[in-house]
């Protein structure tokens, strides 16, 4: 969740962070509950700020990490779209945290029994006297981090922790971001409508989690040192060169890591609800065109029934669920659908993340709306890092035309909904910018 670099142009200087964020605005706050203490993470200092000590709570070998969103950090620039951008960022952050835990040999898994109200209570977010006019911080999710096998460390009880938090002495005040603010009732409305009341894990769903097929690409054996370097060098591309190609093996390797096995997919408790419509522009060995990548083969029947009847559905790989729907030059289509942004056409490929939408909300409830965006953010985080590892770059695209996306792909109704776009390609860097490490101790020694 910390800083990855500082950028500078003339007298302007700004920080970049490890986890992606639309507009580099970073609405996601991280909190830690460990050893009876509630702490807020300060990324500039890379430090934990102790907010309170919970009386009567025992030390434990595990700890809790919680995420919350400050919608105003996005809304001042993006208006109503800020809500979904904040949810994308929660998914990015979940992925960043899960990979960090994996590099240390730790587990990280969300705790679905906790309600939003319980998270807010334990973090002190529901204390009106503790904010002094600062922007509202909304609870999102909480996860258990542990170095011991599942079941060997007791899961903290939210009821007892809430009771301890109400009796604790709290310290510190959050910073106020703006002297004035604009109200966005739609954001407040959808936040309340999707509030989560807590439940048991989603042990079963409408779709199962498939195992990797024999012979398919496998996760690599990247060392911790090289993984750390890739994580710190991750950037969002601002432009692609419109010419470079990528290899078929690199492309398929990226897709293989989106199958729900291992980190970061073991951090969440629901099966895949999000699949990809991919616009391939320049991938060696694959014809340009519209493709479908199904993270759960069970979705194939639904997509075939819902989409255009004249699609080919031609298998594009022997081991991965990748299907060629229509061979064509789709660069102009991809650009048009992504709010006319050239970056969607200039990369090696771009994609739309299509979520199983109305059936999921009917099955689970309105609170699952946020989880669909988190799943999209997790997909985005994996592709960001995989692109860096392949020597290219990715960028998330939060602005797109929903109904034209449906029309172009051949969808009707709201059984499936496009929730996030992303493009991958060879970046065009701005040579005018200088770069420094995120923290002083990361700088090379001058001795």
Secondary structure, DSSP 8 states (H G I E B T S, - for coil): --EEEEEEETTEEEEEESS--GGG---EEEEEEETTEEEEEETTTTEEEEEEE-TT----S-EEEEEEE-THHHHHHHGGGHHHHHHHHHHHHHHHHHHHHHHTT-EEEE-TT--HHHHHHHHTTT-GGGTTT----EEEEEEEEESS-TTSS----HHHHHHHHHTS----------SS----HHHHHHHHHT-----------SS------TTS-------HHHHHHHHHH--B-S-B-S---B-HHHHHHHHHTTSSSSTTGGGSSS---EEEEEEESSBTTB-SEEEEE-SSTTHHHHHHHHS-TT---EE--SSS-EEEEEES--HHHHHHHTTT-THHHHSSEEEEEEEE-HHHHHHH-TTHHHHHHHHHHHHHHHHHHHHHHTT-EEEEE----HHHHHHHHT--TTSEEEEEEEEEE-B---TT-EEEESSGGGS----
